[in-house]
């Protein structure tokens, strides 16, 4: 029982420290947005990975970098409306 409590406390501590880990109230849209943003920022932050992606897409690295940074604003589209959430819950 103590291990389970300790594990739960550790999870709560990590969720408070790192925003991307989510919490019980995290929606699917928020989770997917965090994953996409983390991926894009990793590609932009590692020049060798950015060069590889640019080569694979046959695009200049500078253009790909700008595109990925723009995608970070709304990586999976606008947030769902509150009406959709209420319908899904009911």
C-alpha positions in Angstrom: 0.0 0.0 0.0 2.9 2.4 0.8 4.4 1.8 -2.6 1.2 2.7 -4.3 0.9 5.9 -2.3 4.5 6.8 -2.9 4.1 6.2 -6.7 1.0 8.4 -6.8 2.8 11.2 -4.9 5.7 10.9 -7.3 3.4 11.1 -10.3 1.7 14.2 -8.8 5.0 15.8 -8.2 6.2 15.2 -11.8 2.9 16.5 -13.2 3.3 19.7 -11.2 6.9 20.1 -12.3 6.5 19.3 -16.0 3.5 20.7 -17.8 3.6 18.2 -20.7 3.0 15.2 -18.4 -0.6 16.2 -18.0 -3.0 15.7 -15.1 -6.3 14.0 -14.5 -8.2 16.9 -16.1 -6.1 17.1 -19.3 -8.2 16.7 -22.4 -7.3 14.7 -25.4 -6.8 17.9 -27.4 -4.4 19.3 -24.8 -2.4 16.1 -24.7 -2.1 15.8 -28.5 -1.1 19.5 -28.7 1.7 19.0 -26.1 3.0 16.0 -28.0 3.1 17.8 -31.3 4.7 20.9 -29.9 7.4 18.8 -28.2 8.1 17.0 -31.4 8.3 20.2 -33.5 10.5 21.9 -30.9 12.8 18.9 -30.8 13.2 18.9 -34.6 13.9 22.6 -34.7 16.3 22.4 -31.7 18.5 19.7 -33.2 20.2 21.0 -36.4 21.1 17.6 -37.7 17.5 16.3 -37.3 16.3 19.5 -39.0 18.7 19.0 -41.9 17.6 15.3 -42.3 13.9 16.4 -42.4 14.7 19.2 -44.9 16.5 16.7 -47.1 13.7 14.2 -46.9 11.1 16.8 -47.9 13.4 18.5 -50.5 12.9 21.9 -48.8 15.5 24.4 -47.5 16.2 23.9 -43.8 15.3 27.6 -43.1 11.9 27.2 -44.7 11.2 23.9 -42.8 12.3 25.5 -39.5 9.9 28.5 -40.1 7.1 26.1 -41.0 7.5 24.0 -37.9 7.6 27.1 -35.7 4.4 28.3 -37.3 2.8 24.9 -36.7 3.5 25.1 -33.0 0.8 27.7 -32.6 -2.0 25.3 -33.2 -0.5 21.9 -34.2 -3.7 20.0 -34.4 -6.1 22.8 -35.1 -8.3 24.9 -32.9 -9.6 23.6 -29.6 -12.9 21.8 -29.6 -15.9 23.8 -28.6 -17.4 23.4 -25.2 -20.6 22.1 -26.7 -18.8 19.1 -28.3 -17.3 18.3 -24.9 -20.7 18.3 -23.2 -22.3 16.1 -25.9 -19.4 13.6 -25.6 -19.8 13.4 -21.8 -23.6 12.9 -21.8 
